[in-house]
Amino acid sequence: MNSTTQTTSKVMNSIEAHFDDAVARLQAILRLPSISTDPAHVEDVRAAAEWFEREFKSLGFTCEVVDTPGHPVVFAERKAPSDDAPTVLYYGHYDVQPADPLDQWNSPPFDPVIVDDANGGRIVARGAVDDKGQVMTFIEAFRAWIDATGDIPVGVKVMLEGEEESGSESLEGFL
């Protein structure tokens, strides 16, 4: 087995070993009703940004919640392990659409449930697919690399916006 295969195997083993913890973290962020289009949820949107900030910092990233005229942007960075390693930029958003119509939900939209299906199961909640679920896939991949090898093999920059579902009004100014 070559070193790349061994490393990948270690990372995959870490993912498997910590799968339940990863699901719990995903469920935690899905509970926050970060509805950017509803002024009643301004504090929830900020709480989601701060939740992601804590996650990145727990993984050794520098991270800040950057205020904008609208909802904040989360910017996280982890330096490359060597001068010749590339840096990868990840983009995502932590805001969600309103859950209306509520009567179309089989469970409360911000109370994640695991539903068995042909693929073994899925989490149902507002934001599980767009986009908190996808954001958590790369956070959990970072976590597994760090756990298995002590570092991430590339530099990483992550930008998460809080207004994608409401038109990204503040994105250009942030950039």
N, C-alpha and C positions, 0 to 999 in steps of 0.2 A: 504494500500500500504506500503510495507516494505521500509527501508531506501535505499537499493540497487536499487530498482525499482524507487524510487523518484529521486535518484541521476542520474540514467541513463536517466530518463525522462528530467531532467534539462539539461543534456549534449545534448541530442537530440534536445531539444527546442533551445538551443544555436546554434547548427549546422543549423537548419532551419532558424532561425532569421538572421544569417549572411551568408547565402548561396551565395547571389550575390557577397558579398565581397570575399568569398573564390574562386568563379569562376574568379573574376577579378585578384586575386593574381596568380592563375594558368595560366591565359592568359599572365600575365606579364612575368613569367619565361619562358613560351613557346616561347616568342618573341626573346629570346636570342639564337642565333645559335651556341650553345656550341658543335661544331663538333670536337671531340678530335683527329680524324685521319687527319685533315686538318691543316697544319701549319698556314694557313691564318686566322684561328679562335682561335689562342692562347689567344688573349685578350678577346674574347667572352667567352671562357671556364673559364678564371679567373673571368670575370664579373658575370657569373652564380654562381661560388663558393661564391663570395662576396655578391651576392643577398641572397643566403641561409644563410650566416652568419648573415646578418641584420635581416632576419626573425626570426632566433633562438634567437638572442639577444633581439628582441622586445618581445619575450615570456618569458624572464627572464632566458634563458639558458646562461651558459658560452659557448663561441664558438670561434674557431679560424680556419683560413684558413692556413693549413700546407703545406708549399712548399715541393715538392718532385723533383726528377730529371726530372719528366714529368709534368703532370698537378696536381694541388693541391688537397688535401683531406680536406674536411670540417669535423671538429670534434666538436660536441656539447654535452653538458652535463647539466643535471638538477638533483640535489641531491634528494634522496628519502625523503619523508616527515617525515619518522620515521626510527629508527634503524632496525625495523623488516620488513620494506617494501622491496620487491625485487627490483632489477634493471634490466631493459630490454634494450637490445642492438638492435638498428635498423640499417640496412645496406641498402644503395641504391646508385644510381649514377645519376649525373646531366649532363653527356655528352650524345650526341646523334649521330646517324649515319648520314652520308651525305643524302641530300634529293633527290639525283639523282635516277631515271630520272625525271627531273622537269616537263616534259610534262605529267607525270602520275598523277599529283596533280590537283585537281579541284579548288584549291585556293593556294595562296603562302604558302609554308610549315612553315614559321615562322610568319604567320599572322593568329592566331587561329580563327576559326569560329565555331559557334554552329550549328550543323546539326540536324534537327528533324529526329527521327527514331521511331521504334516501342516501345522503352523504354522511350520515352519522349525527348531524345536529347543526343548528345555527342559532345565533343570538338574534332575537327580535326586539328592537327598540328604535326609537327615532335617533338617527345618526349612526346606527350600526353599520350601514352600508355606505352612507354619504355623510361625512367623510371620516368620522372618528375611528371607525374600524380600520380603514386603510392607514391612517396615521399611526395607529397602535401597532400595525404590522411592522413598520420600520423601527419604531421605538423598541419593540420586543426583539427584533433582529439585532439591534445595537446591544441590547442587554445580553443576549446570548453570546455574541462575539466577545464582549468584555468578560463575561463569566467564564467562557471556555478558553480564551487566549490572553486575557488581560488587557486587550485593546481592540480597536477597530482598525482594519488594515488600510483605511483611507481617511483623509480629512472629511469632516462632515459639517455642513451648514444646513440648518432647517429653518424654514420660514412658514409659520402657520398664521393665517389671517382669520379674523373674526367677522368678516363681512362678505364672504363669498356668496352666501345665500341671499344677500341683499344688494348685490351689484358691485361689490369691491370698490366702493367710492373712495376709500382712503389708501388703496393699494399703490397707486401711482405716486402719491406724495411720499409714502414710506420708502418706495424704491428710490 
